[in-house]
Amino acid sequence: MGQTARVSAIAWTAAGSLVAWLWLLLCQGFFWRTDVRLPPRTEPDTWPSVCVVVPARDEATVLPASLPSLLAQDYPGRAEVFLVDDGSTDGTGALARELARRHGGLPLTVDSPGEPPPGWTGKLWAVRHGIGLARAREPEYLLLTDADIAHAPDSLRALVAAARTGGFDVVSQMARLRVQSRWERLVVPAFVYFFAQLYPFRRIGRRGARTAAAAGGCVLLRADAAERARIPEAVRHAVIDDVALARAVREAGGRLWLGLADRVDSVRPYPRLHDLWRMVARSAYAQLRHSPLLLAGTVAGLALVYLVPPVAFVAGAAAGDTAAAVLGLSAWLVMAGTYLPMLRYYGVAAWFAVLLPFTAFLYLLMTVDSAVQHYRGRGAAWKGRTYARPDAVPDEG
């Protein structure tokens, strides 16, 4: 009798997971689709001026693959690049000047703001300094891009044309991350998949939408919208600064667009699980606003949605509980089906879709570890700089 009740409980739990997946499939902004790319655009008769702001701290290893792509932008209007050296110790600033001398292209200014004051992350302090330098040129648009992002030659042109055509104050592209190592193939597509699940791209671009998000590696921002939203001062405490920036612009009346990139790529490698773990765990608990209640709910939700299906299938098959096995397998198949488009986008083998429960379990552990580190008072360390404040964690790049 106890075994029957236990198996029945598994079947009911699997049914709950299947219902959750059907709701995600149909009612969560079709987050699983990967066809949200730059919207249709027409090129303007007169191209507005643009200043590109690149915060950089100890980026000498990636700059040769990224900075020349910015300097080589095929942009018909006036554009220049401001690289802000955030206290680098590896010669980032000198290397940037050498790359500009070697490759030519857009004008490059390299400057440093010094150490950030209390309450500022190094990245946002560098962004503030770069925007201050740019405003002297009175640009109509600012392109905020990370030092590890490589742009196709027409990237800036396409971003500006899309912003002008659609009337957007923010046009942001989720840069395609590197997926060369085994761990990158397992973890990276899921990172973007989970982000899209939280912030469905289709909803962000709608007028009056509540969902607001951006991808910090590539954010084209109208300069006057930045002033209205007090960027970056208004988000200087934000852990997830790109999402906070989008919310601030939305609250100031701006329009947003976010989608996947075709020719904007991150060149930063994450070859080991440790590297990916550190990237996620550094800000995972901050995403939950350092709330134990939200942490418990997130762990329970991840377990129900991602872990229950394979467990129910295996347990049901072993115990002869057909209902549990069928319901668990059905939920697992729906889950894998929603993941396939992201795997295709990244060029990763389709069979990785069946491993999504395992990947989700890794993310669950990363989130719990993020909370553990927070309560141990270790703060967040990044590139030799430690942030004691839980709301002052630096973003990658």
Phi, psi and chi 1 to 4 in degrees:
 res  aa     phi    psi   chi1   chi2   chi3   chi4
   1 MET       -  -42.1 -179.8   67.4  179.8      -
   2 GLY   -64.2  -39.0      -      -      -      -
   3 GLN   -65.7  -40.3 -178.2  178.3    2.7      -
   4 THR   -62.1  -43.3  -58.3      -      -      -
   5 ALA   -64.6  -38.9      -      -      -      -
   6 ARG   -65.5  -44.5 -173.1  162.5   57.4 -110.1
   7 VAL   -64.7  -40.0  171.3      -      -      -
   8 SER   -61.8  -38.8  177.8      -      -      -
   9 ALA   -64.2  -37.5      -      -      -      -
  10 ILE   -63.7  -42.1  -66.9  174.5      -      -
  11 ALA   -63.1  -43.8      -      -      -      -
  12 TRP   -63.8  -40.6  -82.1  109.9      -      -
  13 THR   -65.2  -40.2  -53.9      -      -      -
  14 ALA   -64.3  -36.4      -      -      -      -
  15 ALA   -63.1  -40.7      -      -      -      -
  16 GLY   -63.0  -39.3      -      -      -      -
  17 SER   -65.6  -40.7 -178.4      -      -      -
  18 LEU   -64.5  -41.3  178.2   58.2      -      -
  19 VAL   -61.2  -42.2  169.1      -      -      -
  20 ALA   -61.1  -40.7      -      -      -      -
  21 TRP   -70.7  -35.2  -88.4  110.6      -      -
  22 LEU   -66.5  -36.5  -68.3  174.7      -      -
  23 TRP   -66.7  -44.6 -178.1   85.9      -      -
  24 LEU   -62.0  -39.5  -72.4  169.3      -      -
  25 LEU   -62.1  -41.3  175.8   69.3      -      -
  26 LEU  -106.8  -22.6  -59.9  173.4      -      -
  27 CYS  -120.3    0.7  -56.7      -      -      -
  28 GLN  -107.5   50.2 -173.0   59.2    5.5      -
  29 GLY    64.4   23.1      -      -      -      -
  30 PHE    47.6   47.3  -65.2  100.7      -      -
  31 PHE   -58.4  -25.7   75.4   93.3      -      -
  32 TRP   -78.6  -11.9   43.5  -89.0      -      -
  33 ARG   -78.4  146.1  -65.5 -178.8   59.4  171.5
  34 THR  -115.9   24.1   56.1      -      -      -
  35 ASP   -98.4   12.3   57.1   -9.9      -      -
  36 VAL   -85.7   93.4 -177.6      -      -      -
  37 ARG  -117.4 -178.9  -50.6  -63.6  172.7   87.7
  38 LEU   -50.2  130.3  -81.3  178.8      -      -
  39 PRO   -67.9  163.2   24.2  -33.0      -      -
  40 PRO   -53.7  143.0  -23.9   33.4      -      -
  41 ARG  -147.4  155.0   58.5 -167.7 -175.3  -89.6
  42 THR  -122.7  143.7   57.1      -      -      -
  43 GLU   -77.5  133.4  -65.0 -163.4  -16.9      -
  44 PRO   -71.0  157.0   26.5  -33.8      -      -
  45 ASP   -67.9  -38.0  -65.0  -30.1      -      -
  46 THR  -120.6  124.4  -56.9      -      -      -
  47 TRP   -86.9  129.3  -71.0   87.2      -      -
  48 PRO   -72.6  159.8   28.2  -35.3      -      -
  49 SER   -77.9  147.1   60.6      -      -      -
  50 VAL  -136.0  137.4 -177.3      -      -      -
  51 CYS  -115.2  130.7  -73.6      -      -      -
  52 VAL   -99.5  125.5 -177.8      -      -      -
  53 VAL  -112.5  123.4  176.4      -      -      -
  54 VAL  -124.1  102.2 -174.7      -      -      -
  55 PRO   -75.5  137.9   27.4  -31.8      -      -
  56 ALA  -146.6  129.3      -      -      -      -
  57 ARG  -134.3  115.6  178.3  174.5  172.8   84.2
  58 ASP    51.8   58.5  -68.2  -22.3      -      -
  59 GLU  -114.6   23.3  -61.0  -73.1   13.2      -
  60 ALA   -62.0  -27.0      -      -      -      -
  61 THR   -75.3  -26.8   57.6      -      -      -
  62 VAL  -105.6  -20.0  -63.2      -      -      -
  63 LEU   -56.4  -41.2  -87.1 -171.6      -      -
  64 PRO   -59.1  -24.5  -26.3   36.1      -      -
  65 ALA   -94.5  -11.7      -      -      -      -
  66 SER  -117.1  -49.4   60.3      -      -      -
  67 LEU   -61.4  -42.7 -176.6   58.8      -      -
  68 PRO   -57.7  -29.7  -27.3   36.5      -      -
  69 SER   -68.6  -30.8   73.6      -      -      -
  70 LEU   -73.9  -43.0  -78.0  173.3      -      -
  71 LEU   -65.1  -24.6  -59.3  176.5      -      -
  72 ALA   -94.1   15.9      -      -      -      -
  73 GLN   -61.7  132.1  -74.5  -60.6  -63.0      -
  74 ASP   -90.2   81.6  177.4   19.3      -      -
  75 TYR  -117.8  126.2 -174.6   68.5      -      -
  76 PRO   -71.6  -22.5  -16.6   30.4      -      -
  77 GLY   -94.8 -169.1      -      -      -      -
  78 ARG   -81.2  129.2  179.5  168.2   60.0   85.8
  79 ALA  -149.4  146.4      -      -      -      -
  80 GLU  -151.1  163.0   57.6 -176.9  -56.9      -
  81 VAL  -116.0  134.9  179.7      -      -      -
  82 PHE  -118.7  109.6  -66.5   86.7      -      -
  83 LEU   -98.1  121.3 -174.1  138.1      -      -
  84 VAL  -103.6  111.7 -175.8      -      -      -
  85 ASP   -81.1  108.9 -174.2   -7.1      -      -
  86 ASP   -89.5   67.6  177.3   23.8      -      -
  87 GLY    65.0   37.1      -      -      -      -
  88 SER   -67.0  150.2  -61.1      -      -      -
  89 THR  -116.0    4.8   59.0      -      -      -
  90 ASP  -112.1   16.1   65.8  -12.1      -      -
  91 GLY    78.9   26.2      -      -      -      -
  92 THR   -56.7  -47.7  -71.4      -      -      -
  93 GLY   -63.0  -46.1      -      -      -      -
  94 ALA   -64.5  -39.1      -      -      -      -
  95 LEU   -64.3  -40.2  175.4   59.3      -      -
  96 ALA   -60.8  -42.9      -      -      -      -
  97 ARG   -64.3  -40.1  -65.0 -175.1 -177.9   94.9
  98 GLU   -65.5  -40.1  172.8   58.7   27.6      -
  99 LEU   -63.7  -38.1  -70.7  169.4      -      -
 100 ALA   -65.7  -40.4      -      -      -      -
 101 ARG   -65.2  -37.1  -76.0 -168.0  -66.8  -91.3
 102 ARG   -76.5  -39.8 -169.2 -173.8  -47.1  163.0
 103 HIS  -100.9  -22.2  -66.3  -84.1      -      -
 104 GLY    66.8 -154.2      -      -      -      -
 105 GLY    97.3 -143.5      -      -      -      -
 106 LEU   -62.2  149.4  -61.5 -178.0      -      -
 107 PRO   -61.2  141.0  -19.4   30.6      -      -
 108 LEU  -123.0  130.9  173.6   69.5      -      -
 109 THR  -115.4  129.0  -61.9      -      -      -
 110 VAL  -114.4  125.9  178.4      -      -      -
 111 ASP  -146.6  168.0 -156.6   -4.1      -      -
 112 SER  -136.5  136.8  177.7      -      -      -
 113 PRO   -90.9   -3.9   34.4  -33.8      -      -
 114 GLY    82.5 -177.3      -      -      -      -
 115 GLU   -66.5  143.0  -75.5  -63.8  -57.8      -
 116 PRO   -70.7  145.4   25.9  -34.4      -      -
 117 PRO   -74.2  168.4   28.3  -34.0      -      -
 118 PRO   -56.9  140.3  -25.5   34.8      -      -
 119 GLY    93.2   -3.8      -      -      -      -
 120 TRP  -118.1  138.8  -75.7   82.8      -      -
 121 THR   -77.8  157.5   69.3      -      -      -
 122 GLY   -60.7  -40.7      -      -      -      -
 123 LYS   -62.9  -48.2  176.5 -177.8  175.8  179.8
 124 LEU   -70.8  -30.7  -72.0  174.7      -      -
 125 TRP   -65.4  -39.5 -176.9 -116.8      -      -
 126 ALA   -66.2  -40.6      -      -      -      -
 127 VAL   -62.6  -41.7  168.1      -      -      -
 128 ARG   -59.5  -43.9  178.9 -176.0 -176.4  -85.0
 129 HIS   -65.2  -42.9 -174.1   70.3      -      -
 130 GLY   -63.9  -40.8      -      -      -      -
 131 ILE   -65.5  -37.2  -69.7  177.8      -      -
 132 GLY   -62.1  -43.0      -      -      -      -
 133 LEU   -63.9  -40.5  -65.2  173.3      -      -
 134 ALA   -67.2  -35.8      -      -      -      -
 135 ARG   -64.1  -22.7  -80.5  176.8  176.0  153.4
 136 ALA   -64.2  -22.2      -      -      -      -
 137 ARG   -90.0   -6.6  -51.2  -65.6 -159.5  -89.5
 138 GLU    53.7   55.1  -61.4 -177.7  -16.0      -
 139 PRO   -76.4  156.8   31.4  -36.2      -      -
 140 GLU   -84.0  -28.5 -172.1  171.4  -19.8      -
 141 TYR  -132.0  151.3  -72.3   93.6      -      -
 142 LEU  -118.6  133.7  -59.2  163.5      -      -
 143 LEU  -107.6  113.0  174.6   60.6      -      -
 144 LEU   -96.6  117.5  -49.8 -179.1      -      -
 145 THR  -141.0  145.0 -174.7      -      -      -
 146 ASP   -78.3  160.1  -71.9  -16.1      -      -
 147 ALA   -71.2  -12.5      -      -      -      -
 148 ASP  -100.9   12.1   65.6  -36.0      -      -
 149 ILE  -103.1  125.4  -57.0  -61.9      -      -
 150 ALA  -102.0  132.3      -      -      -      -
 151 HIS  -110.7  139.1  -68.1 -105.3      -      -
 152 ALA   -63.7  157.1      -      -      -      -
 153 PRO   -57.8  -27.4  -26.3   35.1      -      -
 154 ASP  -100.9   14.0   63.5  -15.3      -      -
 155 SER   -60.9  -51.9  174.9      -      -      -
 156 LEU   -63.1  -42.0 -178.3   56.1      -      -
 157 ARG   -58.8  -45.8 -174.3  175.2 -170.8  143.3
 158 ALA   -66.9  -40.1      -      -      -      -
 159 LEU   -63.1  -47.7  -72.3  165.3      -      -
 160 VAL   -64.9  -43.9  170.9      -      -      -
 161 ALA   -62.0  -39.5      -      -      -      -
 162 ALA   -66.7  -40.6      -      -      -      -
 163 ALA   -64.8  -43.9      -      -      -      -
 164 ARG   -67.5  -43.0  -66.2  -65.6  -74.0  -94.0
 165 THR   -66.0  -43.6  -59.2      -      -      -
 166 GLY   -88.8   -7.3      -      -      -      -
 167 GLY    68.5   33.2      -      -      -      -
 168 PHE   -91.6  142.7  -63.4  109.7      -      -
 169 ASP   -88.2  -24.4  -63.4  -76.7      -      -
 170 VAL  -131.8  127.0  168.9      -      -      -
 171 VAL  -123.7  116.8  172.5      -      -      -
 172 SER  -127.4  141.0  178.7      -      -      -
 173 GLN  -119.4  133.9  -71.8 -173.1  -69.0      -
 174 MET   -76.2  103.7  176.7   72.8   70.7      -
 175 ALA   -57.5  144.3      -      -      -      -
 176 ARG   -75.0  116.8 -163.2 -171.0  -57.9 -102.9
 177 LEU   -79.5  162.2  -54.8  176.7      -      -
 178 ARG   -75.1  137.4 -157.0 -174.8   87.5  139.9
 179 VAL  -135.1   59.0  -73.4      -      -      -
 180 GLN   -98.3  -39.9  -64.8 -178.0   16.0      -
 181 SER   -82.3  165.4   73.2      -      -      -
 182 ARG   -59.9  -43.3  179.3 -168.2  -43.7  154.8
 183 TRP   -69.6  -35.5  -73.5  111.5      -      -
 184 GLU   -62.7  -41.4  -73.6  170.7  -22.3      -
 185 ARG   -65.6  -31.9  -69.1 -166.2  -64.1  -87.7
 186 LEU   -78.2  -39.3 -179.1   68.6      -      -
 187 VAL  -102.1  -38.3  174.6      -      -      -
 188 VAL   -65.1  -50.3  165.1      -      -      -
 189 PRO   -57.7  -34.8  -24.9   35.5      -      -
 190 ALA   -66.4  -33.6      -      -      -      -
 191 PHE   -58.1  -47.2  178.1   83.1      -      -
 192 VAL   -71.0  -37.3 -178.4      -      -      -
 193 TYR   -60.0  -47.2  172.7   86.8      -      -
 194 PHE   -65.9  -38.2  -66.6  143.4      -      -
 195 PHE   -61.8  -45.2 -175.3   91.0      -      -
 196 ALA   -66.3  -29.3      -      -      -      -
 197 GLN   -68.1  -38.4 -166.2  174.5   82.2      -
 198 LEU   -74.5  -38.6  -72.6  172.4      -      -
 199 TYR  -127.8   78.1  -52.4  102.9      -      -
 200 PRO   -56.2  124.1  -24.2   34.7      -      -
 201 PHE   -60.4  -36.4  -63.1  161.5      -      -
 202 ARG   -62.7  -31.5  -68.7  177.3 -177.3  -82.0
 203 ARG   -76.5  -29.9  -68.0 -179.6  177.9  173.6
 204 ILE   -64.7  -38.4  -68.2  170.1      -      -
 205 GLY   -81.3   -5.2      -      -      -      -
 206 ARG   -77.6  144.9  -63.9  174.9 -175.7  169.3
 207 ARG   -65.1  133.5  -70.1 -172.6 -179.7  -87.2
 208 GLY    77.4    6.0      -      -      -      -
 209 ALA   -69.7  146.7      -      -      -      -
 210 ARG   -85.6  -29.3  -65.9 -177.2  179.1  179.8
 211 THR   -68.4  128.2  -54.3      -      -      -
 212 ALA  -136.3  128.0      -      -      -      -
 213 ALA  -163.1  159.3      -      -      -      -
 214 ALA  -146.0  166.6      -      -      -      -
 215 ALA  -111.8  114.1      -      -      -      -
 216 GLY   -59.5  -20.3      -      -      -      -
 217 GLY   -71.1  -19.3      -      -      -      -
 218 CYS  -155.1   96.9  177.8      -      -      -
 219 VAL  -131.1  110.4  179.1      -      -      -
 220 LEU   -90.9  125.8 -176.8   76.0      -      -
 221 LEU  -132.4  128.5  172.3   64.5      -      -
 222 ARG   -64.0  134.1  -77.0 -173.5   64.5   93.7
 223 ALA   -62.8  -39.6      -      -      -      -
 224 ASP   -70.8  -30.8   57.0   -1.8      -      -
 225 ALA   -67.4  -36.5      -      -      -      -
 226 ALA   -62.6  -40.6      -      -      -      -
 227 GLU   -66.6  -44.0  -70.2 -169.2   30.1      -
 228 ARG   -61.5  -38.2  -72.7 -164.4  -55.9  -89.3
 229 ALA   -88.1   -1.2      -      -      -      -
 230 ARG    56.9   52.6  -63.5  178.0   51.0 -109.8
 231 ILE   -92.8  129.1  -58.1  -63.2      -      -
 232 PRO   -99.7    2.6   36.7  -36.5      -      -
 233 GLU   -53.9  -39.3  -73.7   80.6    2.8      -
 234 ALA   -68.3  -17.1      -      -      -      -
 235 VAL  -120.5   16.8  -60.0      -      -      -
 236 ARG   -63.4  -22.7   65.5 -173.8 -177.2  -82.8
 237 HIS   -91.9   -5.8  -63.8  -52.4      -      -
 238 ALA   -73.6  136.3      -      -      -      -
 239 VAL   -76.4  -50.8  174.4      -      -      -
 240 ILE   -92.8   81.0  -42.8  -62.7      -      -
 241 ASP   -69.2  -28.2   54.4   74.7      -      -
 242 ASP   -70.4  -40.7   43.5   12.1      -      -
 243 VAL   -67.1  -40.4  173.6      -      -      -
 244 ALA   -63.6  -39.4      -      -      -      -
 245 LEU   -59.9  -46.4  179.5  150.8      -      -
 246 ALA   -62.0  -41.5      -      -      -      -
 247 ARG   -64.5  -40.1  -73.0  174.5  177.8  164.8
 248 ALA   -64.6  -41.9      -      -      -      -
 249 VAL   -66.0  -42.0  172.4      -      -      -
 250 ARG   -61.8  -43.7  169.8   64.9   53.8   78.1
 251 GLU   -66.2  -24.7  -70.3  170.6    1.5      -
 252 ALA   -87.9    8.6      -      -      -      -
 253 GLY    95.7    8.4      -      -      -      -
 254 GLY   -84.5  161.4      -      -      -      -
 255 ARG  -105.7  143.9  -71.2 -165.9   62.9 -157.2
 256 LEU  -122.6  153.2  -45.6  174.7      -      -
 257 TRP  -144.1  135.9 -175.9   90.5      -      -
 258 LEU  -139.7  134.3  171.1   63.0      -      -
 259 GLY  -155.7  179.7      -      -      -      -
 260 LEU   -80.0  150.4  -66.0  173.1      -      -
 261 ALA   -95.5  148.9      -      -      -      -
 262 ASP   -99.3  -36.8  -71.9  -46.6      -      -
 263 ARG  -136.6   34.6  -59.0  171.4   68.5 -162.7
 264 VAL  -124.6  114.9  176.2      -      -      -
 265 ASP  -128.5  141.6  -58.1  -69.0      -      -
 266 SER   -84.1  133.3  172.0      -      -      -
 267 VAL  -102.8    6.7  -62.3      -      -      -
 268 ARG   -79.2  126.2 -171.5 -176.1  -55.8  -79.7
 269 PRO   -85.7  145.9   30.5  -32.9      -      -
 270 TYR  -129.2   70.0  -66.4   98.6      -      -
 271 PRO   -70.3  -27.3   24.7  -33.0      -      -
 272 ARG  -110.8  157.3  -57.3  170.2  -59.2  165.8
 273 LEU   -59.4  -36.8  176.9   60.4      -      -
 274 HIS   -57.3  -41.7  170.0   75.5      -      -
 275 ASP   -64.3  -44.3  -56.5  -45.4      -      -
 276 LEU   -68.7  -38.8  -68.8  158.2      -      -
 277 TRP   -59.6  -45.3 -168.8  -68.9      -      -
 278 ARG   -64.6  -39.0 -168.7  164.0   63.7  105.3
 279 MET   -60.8  -43.2  177.6 -170.6   75.2      -
 280 VAL   -79.5  -48.1  174.9      -      -      -
 281 ALA   -66.3  -25.0      -      -      -      -
 282 ARG   -59.3  -33.5 -169.5  176.5   58.7 -109.1
 283 SER  -126.3    3.7   59.2      -      -      -
 284 ALA   -62.3  -45.6      -      -      -      -
 285 TYR   -71.7  -30.2 -165.7   40.3      -      -
 286 ALA   -63.8  -35.6      -      -      -      -
 287 GLN   -58.2  -28.8  179.3   72.3   50.5      -
 288 LEU   -93.4   14.7  -57.5  176.9      -      -
 289 ARG    57.3   30.3  -58.5 -164.3  -67.8  -85.7
 290 HIS    53.0   38.0  -56.6  100.5      -      -
 291 SER  -103.5  119.1  166.0      -      -      -
 292 PRO   -59.8  -34.5  -23.0   33.2      -      -
 293 LEU   -65.8  -44.5 -174.0   61.5      -      -
 294 LEU   -66.3  -34.9  -74.0  177.7      -      -
 295 LEU   -62.8  -46.6  175.0   65.0      -      -
 296 ALA   -62.2  -42.3      -      -      -      -
 297 GLY   -64.6  -37.9      -      -      -      -
 298 THR   -66.9  -43.8  -62.2      -      -      -
 299 VAL   -62.0  -45.0  169.5      -      -      -
 300 ALA   -63.9  -41.2      -      -      -      -
 301 GLY   -65.5  -44.8      -      -      -      -
 302 LEU   -61.1  -40.5  -75.0  171.8      -      -
 303 ALA   -64.4  -45.5      -      -      -      -
 304 LEU   -64.9  -46.1  173.4   66.0      -      -
 305 VAL   -78.9  -41.3  174.2      -      -      -
 306 TYR  -105.2  -32.6  -70.1   98.5      -      -
 307 LEU   -94.4  -33.2  -55.0 -174.1      -      -
 308 VAL   -60.5  -43.8  163.8      -      -      -
 309 PRO   -54.3  -53.7  -31.0   39.4      -      -
 310 PRO   -67.2  -36.1   22.0  -32.2      -      -
 311 VAL   -64.2  -43.7  169.9      -      -      -
 312 ALA   -64.3  -39.4      -      -      -      -
 313 PHE   -63.6  -49.2  170.4   65.3      -      -
 314 VAL   -67.2  -45.5  172.4      -      -      -
 315 ALA   -65.9  -41.5      -      -      -      -
 316 GLY   -64.5  -42.3      -      -      -      -
 317 ALA   -64.3  -39.6      -      -      -      -
 318 ALA   -69.5  -34.9      -      -      -      -
 319 ALA   -92.7   -1.7      -      -      -      -
 320 GLY    74.6   19.3      -      -      -      -
 321 ASP   -91.0   94.3 -175.0  -15.3      -      -
 322 THR   -61.5  -40.3  -57.2      -      -      -
 323 ALA   -60.8  -47.5      -      -      -      -
 324 ALA   -62.6  -43.1      -      -      -      -
 325 ALA   -65.1  -44.5      -      -      -      -
 326 VAL   -67.5  -44.9  169.0      -      -      -
 327 LEU   -64.5  -42.2  -71.2  167.4      -      -
 328 GLY   -63.6  -44.4      -      -      -      -
 329 LEU   -65.3  -39.2  179.0   60.0      -      -
 330 SER   -62.1  -45.8  -61.6      -      -      -
 331 ALA   -63.7  -39.5      -      -      -      -
 332 TRP   -63.8  -40.9 -163.0   -4.9      -      -
 333 LEU   -67.3  -40.5  -70.4  174.7      -      -
 334 VAL   -62.9  -44.0  174.4      -      -      -
 335 MET   -57.0  -50.8  178.8 -161.1  -44.4      -
 336 ALA   -63.3  -37.6      -      -      -      -
 337 GLY   -63.9  -37.5      -      -      -      -
 338 THR   -72.2  -20.4   64.9      -      -      -
 339 TYR   -86.7  -22.5 -166.7   36.3      -      -
 340 LEU   -57.3  -43.7  -78.0  173.5      -      -
 341 PRO   -58.7  -38.0  -25.9   36.4      -      -
 342 MET   -68.2  -38.6 -170.1   61.9   69.9      -
 343 LEU   -63.8  -40.4  -68.7  175.1      -      -
 344 ARG   -64.3  -40.4  -77.3 -163.1  -65.4  -92.1
 345 TYR   -58.1  -38.4  169.7   74.2      -      -
 346 TYR   -89.9   -2.4  -88.4  100.2      -      -
 347 GLY    69.7   29.0      -      -      -      -
 348 VAL   -99.0  144.0  175.1      -      -      -
 349 ALA   -55.2  141.3      -      -      -      -
 350 ALA   -62.4  -28.1      -      -      -      -
 351 TRP   -66.7  -14.9   62.7  -93.6      -      -
 352 PHE   -63.7  -17.6  -86.3   82.9      -      -
 353 ALA   -62.2  -34.8      -      -      -      -
 354 VAL   -72.8  -13.9  -59.0      -      -      -
 355 LEU   -90.4    1.7  -60.8  179.4      -      -
 356 LEU   -56.8  -38.6 -174.1   55.2      -      -
 357 PRO   -57.9  -40.7  -26.3   36.2      -      -
 358 PHE   -65.0  -42.4  173.9   69.5      -      -
 359 THR   -62.6  -41.8  -54.5      -      -      -
 360 ALA   -62.6  -36.0      -      -      -      -
 361 PHE   -63.5  -39.8 -178.9   61.7      -      -
 362 LEU   -61.0  -43.4  -71.3  178.2      -      -
 363 TYR   -64.0  -36.4  -85.6   88.7      -      -
 364 LEU   -60.1  -46.5 -173.6  154.3      -      -
 365 LEU   -64.3  -38.8  -64.8  178.7      -      -
 366 MET   -62.3  -39.9  -65.9  172.9 -167.0      -
 367 THR   -66.9  -43.5  -57.4      -      -      -
 368 VAL   -63.6  -41.8  171.3      -      -      -
 369 ASP   -62.0  -38.3 -178.5   54.9      -      -
 370 SER   -59.0  -42.2  179.8      -      -      -
 371 ALA   -67.4  -40.6      -      -      -      -
 372 VAL   -61.1  -45.8  169.3      -      -      -
 373 GLN   -62.1  -37.0  -60.4  -52.7  -43.1      -
 374 HIS   -61.7  -47.3  167.7   74.3      -      -
 375 TYR   -76.3  -14.8  -72.0  112.9      -      -
 376 ARG   -82.3   -5.2  -74.7 -178.9  175.0  176.5
 377 GLY    74.1   23.4      -      -      -      -
 378 ARG   -83.0  -12.6  -66.6 -178.7  178.3  177.3
 379 GLY    65.9 -159.2      -      -      -      -
 380 ALA  -125.8  125.3      -      -      -      -
 381 ALA  -107.1  135.9      -      -      -      -
 382 TRP  -150.6  118.0  178.2 -119.8      -      -
 383 LYS    52.7   49.6  -66.8 -174.3  177.3  179.4
 384 GLY    81.3    2.8      -      -      -      -
 385 ARG  -120.6  127.8 -175.0 -178.6  -80.1  147.3
 386 THR  -106.7  133.4  -59.6      -      -      -
 387 TYR  -110.6  111.8  -65.2   81.0      -      -
 388 ALA   -74.8  -31.7      -      -      -      -
 389 ARG   -72.6  134.0  -68.9  174.8   59.7   97.1
 390 PRO   -67.9  -19.7   24.6  -34.0      -      -
 391 ASP  -103.2   22.9   58.0   -8.0      -      -
 392 ALA  -135.2   49.0      -      -      -      -
 393 VAL   -92.9  133.3 -177.5      -      -      -
 394 PRO   -74.6  149.4   26.8  -32.4      -      -
 395 ASP   -84.8  157.7 -166.0   14.3      -      -
 396 GLU   -62.2  144.3 -169.8   77.8    3.9      -
 397 GLY   100.5      -      -      -      -      -
